[in-house]
Amino acid sequence: MNSKRLIIVDAKSKFPIVVDMKNNTSAKYVCDALEQIIDWFGSPQTLASDNGPPFNSYEMKKFYGKYAIKHITAPPCHPASNGLVE
């Protein structure tokens, strides 16, 4: 069975967190997953992602503002720039 996963890696410790997205990659579902991770580990200062629609949506921008998270994106068509999770 194919399934999408949200992969989060702490840049300092290299600790990975993998969330099964059950093929739902809507911004709301991503926000809910990140909220749970923030409850466990605290809010990150920076979140690096690809340029996928959930990460650049209005809902996610509100989420970044709520937690004062700086969002940076990898250059389009260059997944190696997002090396920790690619």
Distance bins in CASP14 RR format, pairs under 12 A and 6 or more apart:
PFRMAT RR
TARGET T0000
AUTHOR 0000-0000-0000
RMODE 2
METHOD distances of the structure
MODEL  1
1 20 0 0 0 0 0 1 0 0 0 0 0
1 22 0 0 0 0 1 0 0 0 0 0 0
1 23 0 0 0 0 1 0 0 0 0 0 0
2 20 0 0 0 0 0 1 0 0 0 0 0
2 21 0 0 0 0 0 1 0 0 0 0 0
2 22 0 0 0 0 0 1 0 0 0 0 0
2 23 1 0 0 1 0 0 0 0 0 0 0
3 18 0 0 0 0 0 1 0 0 0 0 0
3 19 0 0 0 0 0 1 0 0 0 0 0
3 20 1 0 1 0 0 0 0 0 0 0 0
3 21 1 0 0 1 0 0 0 0 0 0 0
3 22 1 0 0 1 0 0 0 0 0 0 0
3 23 1 0 0 1 0 0 0 0 0 0 0
3 24 0 0 0 0 1 0 0 0 0 0 0
3 25 0 0 0 0 0 1 0 0 0 0 0
4 18 0 0 0 0 0 1 0 0 0 0 0
4 19 0 0 0 0 1 0 0 0 0 0 0
4 20 0 0 0 0 1 0 0 0 0 0 0
4 21 1 0 1 0 0 0 0 0 0 0 0
4 22 1 0 0 1 0 0 0 0 0 0 0
4 23 1 0 1 0 0 0 0 0 0 0 0
4 24 1 0 0 1 0 0 0 0 0 0 0
4 25 1 0 1 0 0 0 0 0 0 0 0
4 26 0 0 0 0 0 1 0 0 0 0 0
4 29 0 0 0 0 1 0 0 0 0 0 0
4 30 0 0 0 0 0 1 0 0 0 0 0
4 33 0 0 0 0 0 1 0 0 0 0 0
4 52 0 0 0 0 0 1 0 0 0 0 0
4 54 0 0 0 0 0 1 0 0 0 0 0
5 16 0 0 0 0 0 1 0 0 0 0 0
5 17 0 0 0 0 0 1 0 0 0 0 0
5 18 1 0 1 0 0 0 0 0 0 0 0
5 19 1 0 0 1 0 0 0 0 0 0 0
5 20 1 0 1 0 0 0 0 0 0 0 0
5 21 1 0 0 1 0 0 0 0 0 0 0
5 22 0 0 0 0 1 0 0 0 0 0 0
5 23 0 0 0 0 0 1 0 0 0 0 0
5 24 0 0 0 0 0 1 0 0 0 0 0
5 25 0 0 0 0 1 0 0 0 0 0 0
5 30 0 0 0 0 0 1 0 0 0 0 0
5 33 0 0 0 0 0 1 0 0 0 0 0
5 85 0 0 0 0 1 0 0 0 0 0 0
6 16 0 0 0 0 0 1 0 0 0 0 0
6 17 0 0 0 0 1 0 0 0 0 0 0
6 18 1 0 0 1 0 0 0 0 0 0 0
6 19 1 0 1 0 0 0 0 0 0 0 0
6 20 0 0 0 0 1 0 0 0 0 0 0
6 21 1 0 1 0 0 0 0 0 0 0 0
6 22 0 0 0 0 0 1 0 0 0 0 0
6 23 0 0 0 0 0 1 0 0 0 0 0
6 24 0 0 0 0 0 1 0 0 0 0 0
6 25 1 0 0 1 0 0 0 0 0 0 0
6 26 0 0 0 0 0 1 0 0 0 0 0
6 27 0 0 0 0 0 1 0 0 0 0 0
6 29 0 0 0 0 1 0 0 0 0 0 0
6 30 1 0 0 1 0 0 0 0 0 0 0
6 31 0 0 0 0 0 1 0 0 0 0 0
6 32 0 0 0 0 0 1 0 0 0 0 0
6 33 1 0 1 0 0 0 0 0 0 0 0
6 34 0 0 0 0 1 0 0 0 0 0 0
6 36 0 0 0 0 0 1 0 0 0 0 0
6 37 0 0 0 0 1 0 0 0 0 0 0
6 47 0 0 0 0 0 1 0 0 0 0 0
6 49 0 0 0 0 1 0 0 0 0 0 0
6 50 0 0 0 0 0 1 0 0 0 0 0
6 52 0 0 0 0 0 1 0 0 0 0 0
6 54 0 0 0 0 1 0 0 0 0 0 0
6 55 0 0 0 0 0 1 0 0 0 0 0
6 85 0 0 0 0 1 0 0 0 0 0 0
7 15 0 0 0 0 0 1 0 0 0 0 0
7 16 1 0 0 1 0 0 0 0 0 0 0
7 17 1 0 0 1 0 0 0 0 0 0 0
7 18 1 0 1 0 0 0 0 0 0 0 0
7 19 1 0 0 1 0 0 0 0 0 0 0
7 20 0 0 0 0 0 1 0 0 0 0 0
7 21 0 0 0 0 0 1 0 0 0 0 0
7 30 0 0 0 0 0 1 0 0 0 0 0
7 33 0 0 0 0 0 1 0 0 0 0 0
7 37 0 0 0 0 0 1 0 0 0 0 0
7 48 0 0 0 0 0 1 0 0 0 0 0
7 49 0 0 0 0 0 1 0 0 0 0 0
7 50 0 0 0 0 0 1 0 0 0 0 0
7 82 0 0 0 0 1 0 0 0 0 0 0
7 83 0 0 0 0 0 1 0 0 0 0 0
7 84 0 0 0 0 1 0 0 0 0 0 0
7 85 1 0 1 0 0 0 0 0 0 0 0
7 86 0 0 0 0 1 0 0 0 0 0 0
8 14 0 0 0 0 0 1 0 0 0 0 0
8 15 0 0 0 0 1 0 0 0 0 0 0
8 16 1 0 0 1 0 0 0 0 0 0 0
8 17 1 0 1 0 0 0 0 0 0 0 0
8 18 1 0 0 1 0 0 0 0 0 0 0
8 19 1 0 0 1 0 0 0 0 0 0 0
8 21 0 0 0 0 0 1 0 0 0 0 0
8 30 0 0 0 0 0 1 0 0 0 0 0
8 33 0 0 0 0 1 0 0 0 0 0 0
8 34 0 0 0 0 1 0 0 0 0 0 0
8 36 0 0 0 0 0 1 0 0 0 0 0
8 37 1 0 0 1 0 0 0 0 0 0 0
8 38 0 0 0 0 0 1 0 0 0 0 0
8 40 0 0 0 0 0 1 0 0 0 0 0
8 41 0 0 0 0 1 0 0 0 0 0 0
8 44 0 0 0 0 1 0 0 0 0 0 0
8 47 0 0 0 0 1 0 0 0 0 0 0
8 48 0 0 0 0 0 1 0 0 0 0 0
8 49 0 0 0 0 1 0 0 0 0 0 0
8 55 0 0 0 0 0 1 0 0 0 0 0
8 82 0 0 0 0 0 1 0 0 0 0 0
8 84 0 0 0 0 1 0 0 0 0 0 0
8 85 1 0 0 1 0 0 0 0 0 0 0
9 15 1 0 0 1 0 0 0 0 0 0 0
9 16 1 0 1 0 0 0 0 0 0 0 0
9 17 1 0 0 1 0 0 0 0 0 0 0
9 18 0 0 0 0 1 0 0 0 0 0 0
9 37 0 0 0 0 0 1 0 0 0 0 0
9 44 0 0 0 0 0 1 0 0 0 0 0
9 47 0 0 0 0 0 1 0 0 0 0 0
9 48 0 0 0 0 1 0 0 0 0 0 0
9 49 0 0 0 0 0 1 0 0 0 0 0
9 82 0 0 0 0 1 0 0 0 0 0 0
9 83 0 0 0 0 1 0 0 0 0 0 0
9 84 1 0 1 0 0 0 0 0 0 0 0
9 85 1 0 1 0 0 0 0 0 0 0 0
9 86 0 0 0 0 0 1 0 0 0 0 0
10 16 1 0 0 1 0 0 0 0 0 0 0
10 17 0 0 0 0 1 0 0 0 0 0 0
10 37 0 0 0 0 0 1 0 0 0 0 0
10 40 0 0 0 0 0 1 0 0 0 0 0
10 41 1 0 0 1 0 0 0 0 0 0 0
10 42 0 0 0 0 0 1 0 0 0 0 0
10 44 0 0 0 0 1 0 0 0 0 0 0
10 45 0 0 0 0 0 1 0 0 0 0 0
10 46 0 0 0 0 0 1 0 0 0 0 0
10 47 0 0 0 0 0 1 0 0 0 0 0
10 48 0 0 0 0 0 1 0 0 0 0 0
10 84 0 0 0 0 1 0 0 0 0 0 0
10 85 0 0 0 0 0 1 0 0 0 0 0
11 44 0 0 0 0 1 0 0 0 0 0 0
11 45 0 0 0 0 0 1 0 0 0 0 0
11 46 0 0 0 0 1 0 0 0 0 0 0
11 47 0 0 0 0 0 1 0 0 0 0 0
11 48 1 0 0 1 0 0 0 0 0 0 0
11 72 0 0 0 0 0 1 0 0 0 0 0
11 82 0 0 0 0 0 1 0 0 0 0 0
11 83 0 0 0 0 0 1 0 0 0 0 0
11 84 1 0 0 1 0 0 0 0 0 0 0
11 85 0 0 0 0 0 1 0 0 0 0 0
12 41 0 0 0 0 0 1 0 0 0 0 0
12 44 0 0 0 0 0 1 0 0 0 0 0
12 45 0 0 0 0 0 1 0 0 0 0 0
12 46 0 0 0 0 0 1 0 0 0 0 0
12 84 0 0 0 0 0 1 0 0 0 0 0
13 41 0 0 0 0 0 1 0 0 0 0 0
13 44 0 0 0 0 0 1 0 0 0 0 0
13 84 0 0 0 0 0 1 0 0 0 0 0
14 83 0 0 0 0 0 1 0 0 0 0 0
14 84 1 0 0 1 0 0 0 0 0 0 0
14 85 0 0 0 0 0 1 0 0 0 0 0
15 37 0 0 0 0 0 1 0 0 0 0 0
15 40 0 0 0 0 0 1 0 0 0 0 0
15 41 0 0 0 0 1 0 0 0 0 0 0
15 44 0 0 0 0 0 1 0 0 0 0 0
15 84 0 0 0 0 0 1 0 0 0 0 0
16 37 0 0 0 0 0 1 0 0 0 0 0
16 84 0 0 0 0 1 0 0 0 0 0 0
16 85 0 0 0 0 1 0 0 0 0 0 0
17 33 0 0 0 0 1 0 0 0 0 0 0
17 34 0 0 0 0 0 1 0 0 0 0 0
17 36 0 0 0 0 1 0 0 0 0 0 0
17 37 1 0 0 1 0 0 0 0 0 0 0
17 38 0 0 0 0 0 1 0 0 0 0 0
17 40 0 0 0 0 1 0 0 0 0 0 0
17 41 0 0 0 0 1 0 0 0 0 0 0
17 44 0 0 0 0 0 1 0 0 0 0 0
17 84 0 0 0 0 0 1 0 0 0 0 0
17 85 0 0 0 0 0 1 0 0 0 0 0
18 33 0 0 0 0 0 1 0 0 0 0 0
18 37 0 0 0 0 0 1 0 0 0 0 0
18 85 0 0 0 0 1 0 0 0 0 0 0
19 25 0 0 0 0 0 1 0 0 0 0 0
19 29 0 0 0 0 1 0 0 0 0 0 0
19 30 0 0 0 0 1 0 0 0 0 0 0
19 31 0 0 0 0 0 1 0 0 0 0 0
19 32 0 0 0 0 1 0 0 0 0 0 0
19 33 1 0 1 0 0 0 0 0 0 0 0
19 34 0 0 0 0 1 0 0 0 0 0 0
19 35 0 0 0 0 0 1 0 0 0 0 0
19 36 0 0 0 0 1 0 0 0 0 0 0
19 37 1 0 0 1 0 0 0 0 0 0 0
19 40 0 0 0 0 0 1 0 0 0 0 0
20 29 0 0 0 0 0 1 0 0 0 0 0
20 33 0 0 0 0 1 0 0 0 0 0 0
21 27 0 0 0 0 0 1 0 0 0 0 0
21 28 0 0 0 0 0 1 0 0 0 0 0
21 29 1 0 0 1 0 0 0 0 0 0 0
21 30 1 0 0 1 0 0 0 0 0 0 0
21 32 0 0 0 0 0 1 0 0 0 0 0
21 33 1 0 0 1 0 0 0 0 0 0 0
21 34 0 0 0 0 0 1 0 0 0 0 0
21 54 0 0 0 0 1 0 0 0 0 0 0
22 29 0 0 0 0 1 0 0 0 0 0 0
22 32 0 0 0 0 0 1 0 0 0 0 0
22 33 0 0 0 0 0 1 0 0 0 0 0
23 29 0 0 0 0 1 0 0 0 0 0 0
24 30 0 0 0 0 1 0 0 0 0 0 0
24 31 0 0 0 0 0 1 0 0 0 0 0
24 32 0 0 0 0 1 0 0 0 0 0 0
24 33 0 0 0 0 1 0 0 0 0 0 0
24 54 0 0 0 0 1 0 0 0 0 0 0
25 31 0 0 0 0 0 1 0 0 0 0 0
25 32 0 0 0 0 0 1 0 0 0 0 0
25 33 0 0 0 0 0 1 0 0 0 0 0
25 49 0 0 0 0 0 1 0 0 0 0 0
25 50 0 0 0 0 0 1 0 0 0 0 0
25 52 0 0 0 0 1 0 0 0 0 0 0
25 53 1 0 0 1 0 0 0 0 0 0 0
25 54 1 0 1 0 0 0 0 0 0 0 0
25 55 0 0 0 0 1 0 0 0 0 0 0
25 57 0 0 0 0 0 1 0 0 0 0 0
25 60 0 0 0 0 0 1 0 0 0 0 0
26 32 0 0 0 0 1 0 0 0 0 0 0
26 33 0 0 0 0 0 1 0 0 0 0 0
26 52 0 0 0 0 0 1 0 0 0 0 0
26 53 0 0 0 0 1 0 0 0 0 0 0
26 54 1 0 0 1 0 0 0 0 0 0 0
26 55 0 0 0 0 0 1 0 0 0 0 0
26 57 0 0 0 0 1 0 0 0 0 0 0
26 59 0 0 0 0 1 0 0 0 0 0 0
26 60 0 0 0 0 0 1 0 0 0 0 0
27 33 0 0 0 0 0 1 0 0 0 0 0
27 34 0 0 0 0 0 1 0 0 0 0 0
27 49 0 0 0 0 0 1 0 0 0 0 0
27 52 0 0 0 0 1 0 0 0 0 0 0
27 53 1 0 0 1 0 0 0 0 0 0 0
27 54 1 0 1 0 0 0 0 0 0 0 0
27 55 1 0 0 1 0 0 0 0 0 0 0
27 56 0 0 0 0 1 0 0 0 0 0 0
27 57 1 1 0 0 0 0 0 0 0 0 0
27 58 1 0 0 1 0 0 0 0 0 0 0
27 59 1 0 1 0 0 0 0 0 0 0 0
27 60 1 0 1 0 0 0 0 0 0 0 0
27 61 0 0 0 0 1 0 0 0 0 0 0
27 62 0 0 0 0 1 0 0 0 0 0 0
27 63 0 0 0 0 1 0 0 0 0 0 0
27 64 0 0 0 0 0 1 0 0 0 0 0
28 34 0 0 0 0 0 1 0 0 0 0 0
28 35 0 0 0 0 0 1 0 0 0 0 0
28 54 0 0 0 0 1 0 0 0 0 0 0
28 57 0 0 0 0 1 0 0 0 0 0 0
28 58 0 0 0 0 0 1 0 0 0 0 0
28 59 1 0 0 1 0 0 0 0 0 0 0
28 60 0 0 0 0 1 0 0 0 0 0 0
28 62 0 0 0 0 0 1 0 0 0 0 0
28 63 0 0 0 0 1 0 0 0 0 0 0
29 35 0 0 0 0 0 1 0 0 0 0 0
29 36 0 0 0 0 0 1 0 0 0 0 0
29 54 1 0 0 1 0 0 0 0 0 0 0
29 57 0 0 0 0 0 1 0 0 0 0 0
29 59 0 0 0 0 0 1 0 0 0 0 0
29 60 0 0 0 0 0 1 0 0 0 0 0
29 63 0 0 0 0 0 1 0 0 0 0 0
30 36 0 0 0 0 0 1 0 0 0 0 0
30 37 0 0 0 0 0 1 0 0 0 0 0
30 47 0 0 0 0 0 1 0 0 0 0 0
30 49 0 0 0 0 1 0 0 0 0 0 0
30 52 0 0 0 0 1 0 0 0 0 0 0
30 53 0 0 0 0 1 0 0 0 0 0 0
30 54 1 0 1 0 0 0 0 0 0 0 0
30 55 1 0 0 1 0 0 0 0 0 0 0
30 56 0 0 0 0 0 1 0 0 0 0 0
30 57 0 0 0 0 1 0 0 0 0 0 0
30 59 0 0 0 0 1 0 0 0 0 0 0
30 60 1 0 0 1 0 0 0 0 0 0 0
30 63 0 0 0 0 1 0 0 0 0 0 0
30 64 0 0 0 0 0 1 0 0 0 0 0
31 37 0 0 0 0 0 1 0 0 0 0 0
31 38 0 0 0 0 0 1 0 0 0 0 0
31 47 0 0 0 0 0 1 0 0 0 0 0
31 54 0 0 0 0 1 0 0 0 0 0 0
31 55 0 0 0 0 0 1 0 0 0 0 0
31 57 0 0 0 0 1 0 0 0 0 0 0
31 58 0 0 0 0 0 1 0 0 0 0 0
31 59 1 0 0 1 0 0 0 0 0 0 0
31 60 1 0 0 1 0 0 0 0 0 0 0
31 61 0 0 0 0 0 1 0 0 0 0 0
31 62 0 0 0 0 1 0 0 0 0 0 0
31 63 1 0 1 0 0 0 0 0 0 0 0
31 64 0 0 0 0 1 0 0 0 0 0 0
31 65 0 0 0 0 0 1 0 0 0 0 0
31 66 0 0 0 0 1 0 0 0 0 0 0
31 67 0 0 0 0 0 1 0 0 0 0 0
31 69 0 0 0 0 0 1 0 0 0 0 0
32 38 0 0 0 0 0 1 0 0 0 0 0
32 39 0 0 0 0 0 1 0 0 0 0 0
32 54 0 0 0 0 0 1 0 0 0 0 0
32 59 0 0 0 0 0 1 0 0 0 0 0
32 60 0 0 0 0 0 1 0 0 0 0 0
32 63 0 0 0 0 1 0 0 0 0 0 0
33 39 0 0 0 0 0 1 0 0 0 0 0
33 40 0 0 0 0 0 1 0 0 0 0 0
33 54 0 0 0 0 0 1 0 0 0 0 0
33 60 0 0 0 0 0 1 0 0 0 0 0
33 63 0 0 0 0 0 1 0 0 0 0 0
34 40 0 0 0 0 0 1 0 0 0 0 0
34 41 0 0 0 0 0 1 0 0 0 0 0
34 42 0 0 0 0 0 1 0 0 0 0 0
34 43 0 0 0 0 1 0 0 0 0 0 0
34 44 0 0 0 0 1 0 0 0 0 0 0
34 47 0 0 0 0 1 0 0 0 0 0 0
34 49 0 0 0 0 0 1 0 0 0 0 0
34 54 0 0 0 0 0 1 0 0 0 0 0
34 55 0 0 0 0 0 1 0 0 0 0 0
34 59 0 0 0 0 0 1 0 0 0 0 0
34 60 0 0 0 0 1 0 0 0 0 0 0
34 63 1 0 0 1 0 0 0 0 0 0 0
34 64 0 0 0 0 1 0 0 0 0 0 0
34 66 0 0 0 0 0 1 0 0 0 0 0
34 67 0 0 0 0 1 0 0 0 0 0 0
34 69 0 0 0 0 1 0 0 0 0 0 0
34 71 0 0 0 0 0 1 0 0 0 0 0
35 41 0 0 0 0 0 1 0 0 0 0 0
35 42 0 0 0 0 0 1 0 0 0 0 0
35 43 0 0 0 0 0 1 0 0 0 0 0
35 59 0 0 0 0 0 1 0 0 0 0 0
35 60 0 0 0 0 0 1 0 0 0 0 0
35 63 0 0 0 0 1 0 0 0 0 0 0
35 66 0 0 0 0 1 0 0 0 0 0 0
35 67 0 0 0 0 1 0 0 0 0 0 0
35 69 0 0 0 0 0 1 0 0 0 0 0
36 42 0 0 0 0 0 1 0 0 0 0 0
37 43 0 0 0 0 1 0 0 0 0 0 0
37 44 0 0 0 0 1 0 0 0 0 0 0
37 47 0 0 0 0 0 1 0 0 0 0 0
37 63 0 0 0 0 0 1 0 0 0 0 0
37 67 0 0 0 0 0 1 0 0 0 0 0
37 69 0 0 0 0 0 1 0 0 0 0 0
38 44 1 0 0 1 0 0 0 0 0 0 0
38 47 0 0 0 0 0 1 0 0 0 0 0
38 63 0 0 0 0 1 0 0 0 0 0 0
38 64 0 0 0 0 0 1 0 0 0 0 0
38 66 0 0 0 0 1 0 0 0 0 0 0
38 67 1 0 0 1 0 0 0 0 0 0 0
38 68 0 0 0 0 0 1 0 0 0 0 0
38 69 0 0 0 0 1 0 0 0 0 0 0
39 67 0 0 0 0 0 1 0 0 0 0 0
42 67 0 0 0 0 1 0 0 0 0 0 0
42 68 0 0 0 0 0 1 0 0 0 0 0
42 69 0 0 0 0 0 1 0 0 0 0 0
43 63 0 0 0 0 0 1 0 0 0 0 0
43 64 0 0 0 0 0 1 0 0 0 0 0
43 65 0 0 0 0 0 1 0 0 0 0 0
43 66 0 0 0 0 1 0 0 0 0 0 0
43 67 1 0 1 0 0 0 0 0 0 0 0
43 68 1 0 0 1 0 0 0 0 0 0 0
43 69 1 0 0 1 0 0 0 0 0 0 0
43 70 0 0 0 0 0 1 0 0 0 0 0
44 63 0 0 0 0 0 1 0 0 0 0 0
44 64 0 0 0 0 0 1 0 0 0 0 0
44 67 1 0 0 1 0 0 0 0 0 0 0
44 68 0 0 0 0 1 0 0 0 0 0 0
44 69 1 0 1 0 0 0 0 0 0 0 0
44 70 0 0 0 0 1 0 0 0 0 0 0
44 71 0 0 0 0 0 1 0 0 0 0 0
44 72 0 0 0 0 0 1 0 0 0 0 0
45 64 0 0 0 0 0 1 0 0 0 0 0
45 67 0 0 0 0 1 0 0 0 0 0 0
45 68 1 0 0 1 0 0 0 0 0 0 0
45 69 1 0 0 1 0 0 0 0 0 0 0
45 70 1 0 0 1 0 0 0 0 0 0 0
45 71 0 0 0 0 0 1 0 0 0 0 0
45 72 0 0 0 0 0 1 0 0 0 0 0
46 64 0 0 0 0 1 0 0 0 0 0 0
46 67 0 0 0 0 0 1 0 0 0 0 0
46 68 0 0 0 0 0 1 0 0 0 0 0
46 69 1 0 0 1 0 0 0 0 0 0 0
46 70 1 0 1 0 0 0 0 0 0 0 0
46 71 1 0 0 1 0 0 0 0 0 0 0
46 72 1 0 0 1 0 0 0 0 0 0 0
46 73 0 0 0 0 0 1 0 0 0 0 0
47 54 0 0 0 0 0 1 0 0 0 0 0
47 55 0 0 0 0 1 0 0 0 0 0 0
47 56 0 0 0 0 0 1 0 0 0 0 0
47 60 0 0 0 0 1 0 0 0 0 0 0
47 61 0 0 0 0 0 1 0 0 0 0 0
47 63 0 0 0 0 1 0 0 0 0 0 0
47 64 1 0 0 1 0 0 0 0 0 0 0
47 65 0 0 0 0 0 1 0 0 0 0 0
47 67 0 0 0 0 1 0 0 0 0 0 0
47 68 0 0 0 0 0 1 0 0 0 0 0
47 69 1 0 1 0 0 0 0 0 0 0 0
47 70 1 0 0 1 0 0 0 0 0 0 0
47 71 1 0 1 0 0 0 0 0 0 0 0
47 72 1 0 0 1 0 0 0 0 0 0 0
47 73 0 0 0 0 1 0 0 0 0 0 0
47 74 0 0 0 0 0 1 0 0 0 0 0
47 82 0 0 0 0 0 1 0 0 0 0 0
47 85 0 0 0 0 0 1 0 0 0 0 0
48 55 0 0 0 0 1 0 0 0 0 0 0
48 69 0 0 0 0 0 1 0 0 0 0 0
48 70 0 0 0 0 1 0 0 0 0 0 0
48 71 1 0 0 1 0 0 0 0 0 0 0
48 72 1 0 1 0 0 0 0 0 0 0 0
48 73 1 0 0 1 0 0 0 0 0 0 0
48 74 1 0 0 1 0 0 0 0 0 0 0
48 75 0 0 0 0 0 1 0 0 0 0 0
48 81 0 0 0 0 1 0 0 0 0 0 0
48 82 1 0 0 1 0 0 0 0 0 0 0
48 83 0 0 0 0 1 0 0 0 0 0 0
48 84 0 0 0 0 1 0 0 0 0 0 0
48 85 0 0 0 0 1 0 0 0 0 0 0
48 86 0 0 0 0 0 1 0 0 0 0 0
49 55 1 0 1 0 0 0 0 0 0 0 0
49 56 0 0 0 0 1 0 0 0 0 0 0
49 57 0 0 0 0 0 1 0 0 0 0 0
49 60 0 0 0 0 1 0 0 0 0 0 0
49 63 0 0 0 0 0 1 0 0 0 0 0
49 64 0 0 0 0 0 1 0 0 0 0 0
49 69 0 0 0 0 0 1 0 0 0 0 0
49 70 0 0 0 0 0 1 0 0 0 0 0
49 71 1 0 0 1 0 0 0 0 0 0 0
49 72 1 0 0 1 0 0 0 0 0 0 0
49 73 1 0 1 0 0 0 0 0 0 0 0
49 74 1 0 0 1 0 0 0 0 0 0 0
49 79 0 0 0 0 0 1 0 0 0 0 0
49 81 0 0 0 0 0 1 0 0 0 0 0
49 82 1 0 0 1 0 0 0 0 0 0 0
49 83 0 0 0 0 0 1 0 0 0 0 0
49 84 0 0 0 0 0 1 0 0 0 0 0
49 85 0 0 0 0 1 0 0 0 0 0 0
49 86 0 0 0 0 0 1 0 0 0 0 0
50 56 0 0 0 0 1 0 0 0 0 0 0
50 71 0 0 0 0 0 1 0 0 0 0 0
50 72 0 0 0 0 0 1 0 0 0 0 0
50 73 1 0 0 1 0 0 0 0 0 0 0
50 74 1 0 1 0 0 0 0 0 0 0 0
50 75 0 0 0 0 1 0 0 0 0 0 0
50 76 0 0 0 0 1 0 0 0 0 0 0
50 77 0 0 0 0 0 1 0 0 0 0 0
50 78 0 0 0 0 1 0 0 0 0 0 0
50 79 1 0 0 1 0 0 0 0 0 0 0
50 80 0 0 0 0 0 1 0 0 0 0 0
50 81 0 0 0 0 1 0 0 0 0 0 0
50 82 1 0 1 0 0 0 0 0 0 0 0
50 83 0 0 0 0 0 1 0 0 0 0 0
50 84 0 0 0 0 0 1 0 0 0 0 0
50 85 0 0 0 0 1 0 0 0 0 0 0
50 86 0 0 0 0 1 0 0 0 0 0 0
51 57 0 0 0 0 0 1 0 0 0 0 0
51 60 0 0 0 0 0 1 0 0 0 0 0
51 71 0 0 0 0 0 1 0 0 0 0 0
51 72 0 0 0 0 0 1 0 0 0 0 0
51 73 1 0 1 0 0 0 0 0 0 0 0
51 74 1 0 0 1 0 0 0 0 0 0 0
51 75 0 0 0 0 1 0 0 0 0 0 0
51 76 1 0 1 0 0 0 0 0 0 0 0
51 77 0 0 0 0 1 0 0 0 0 0 0
51 78 0 0 0 0 0 1 0 0 0 0 0
51 79 0 0 0 0 0 1 0 0 0 0 0
51 81 0 0 0 0 0 1 0 0 0 0 0
51 82 0 0 0 0 1 0 0 0 0 0 0
52 60 0 0 0 0 1 0 0 0 0 0 0
52 71 0 0 0 0 0 1 0 0 0 0 0
52 73 0 0 0 0 1 0 0 0 0 0 0
52 74 0 0 0 0 1 0 0 0 0 0 0
52 76 0 0 0 0 1 0 0 0 0 0 0
52 79 0 0 0 0 0 1 0 0 0 0 0
52 82 0 0 0 0 0 1 0 0 0 0 0
53 59 0 0 0 0 0 1 0 0 0 0 0
53 60 0 0 0 0 1 0 0 0 0 0 0
53 73 0 0 0 0 0 1 0 0 0 0 0
54 60 1 0 0 1 0 0 0 0 0 0 0
54 61 0 0 0 0 0 1 0 0 0 0 0
54 63 0 0 0 0 0 1 0 0 0 0 0
54 71 0 0 0 0 0 1 0 0 0 0 0
55 61 0 0 0 0 1 0 0 0 0 0 0
55 63 0 0 0 0 1 0 0 0 0 0 0
55 64 0 0 0 0 1 0 0 0 0 0 0
55 69 0 0 0 0 0 1 0 0 0 0 0
55 71 1 0 0 1 0 0 0 0 0 0 0
55 72 0 0 0 0 0 1 0 0 0 0 0
55 73 1 0 0 1 0 0 0 0 0 0 0
55 74 0 0 0 0 0 1 0 0 0 0 0
55 82 0 0 0 0 0 1 0 0 0 0 0
56 63 0 0 0 0 0 1 0 0 0 0 0
56 64 0 0 0 0 0 1 0 0 0 0 0
56 71 0 0 0 0 1 0 0 0 0 0 0
56 72 0 0 0 0 0 1 0 0 0 0 0
56 73 1 0 0 1 0 0 0 0 0 0 0
56 74 0 0 0 0 0 1 0 0 0 0 0
56 76 0 0 0 0 0 1 0 0 0 0 0
57 63 0 0 0 0 1 0 0 0 0 0 0
57 64 0 0 0 0 0 1 0 0 0 0 0
57 71 0 0 0 0 0 1 0 0 0 0 0
58 64 0 0 0 0 0 1 0 0 0 0 0
58 65 0 0 0 0 0 1 0 0 0 0 0
59 65 0 0 0 0 0 1 0 0 0 0 0
59 66 0 0 0 0 0 1 0 0 0 0 0
60 66 0 0 0 0 0 1 0 0 0 0 0
60 67 0 0 0 0 0 1 0 0 0 0 0
60 69 0 0 0 0 1 0 0 0 0 0 0
60 71 1 0 0 1 0 0 0 0 0 0 0
60 73 0 0 0 0 0 1 0 0 0 0 0
61 67 0 0 0 0 0 1 0 0 0 0 0
61 69 0 0 0 0 0 1 0 0 0 0 0
61 70 0 0 0 0 0 1 0 0 0 0 0
61 71 1 0 0 1 0 0 0 0 0 0 0
62 69 0 0 0 0 0 1 0 0 0 0 0
62 71 0 0 0 0 0 1 0 0 0 0 0
63 69 1 0 0 1 0 0 0 0 0 0 0
63 71 0 0 0 0 1 0 0 0 0 0 0
64 70 1 0 0 1 0 0 0 0 0 0 0
64 71 1 0 1 0 0 0 0 0 0 0 0
64 72 0 0 0 0 0 1 0 0 0 0 0
64 73 0 0 0 0 0 1 0 0 0 0 0
65 71 0 0 0 0 1 0 0 0 0 0 0
72 81 0 0 0 0 0 1 0 0 0 0 0
72 82 0 0 0 0 0 1 0 0 0 0 0
73 79 0 0 0 0 0 1 0 0 0 0 0
73 81 0 0 0 0 1 0 0 0 0 0 0
73 82 0 0 0 0 1 0 0 0 0 0 0
74 80 0 0 0 0 1 0 0 0 0 0 0
74 81 1 0 1 0 0 0 0 0 0 0 0
74 82 1 0 1 0 0 0 0 0 0 0 0
74 83 0 0 0 0 1 0 0 0 0 0 0
74 84 0 0 0 0 0 1 0 0 0 0 0
74 85 0 0 0 0 1 0 0 0 0 0 0
74 86 0 0 0 0 1 0 0 0 0 0 0
75 81 1 0 1 0 0 0 0 0 0 0 0
75 82 0 0 0 0 1 0 0 0 0 0 0
76 82 0 0 0 0 0 1 0 0 0 0 0
78 86 0 0 0 0 1 0 0 0 0 0 0
79 85 0 0 0 0 1 0 0 0 0 0 0
79 86 1 0 1 0 0 0 0 0 0 0 0
80 86 1 0 0 1 0 0 0 0 0 0 0
END
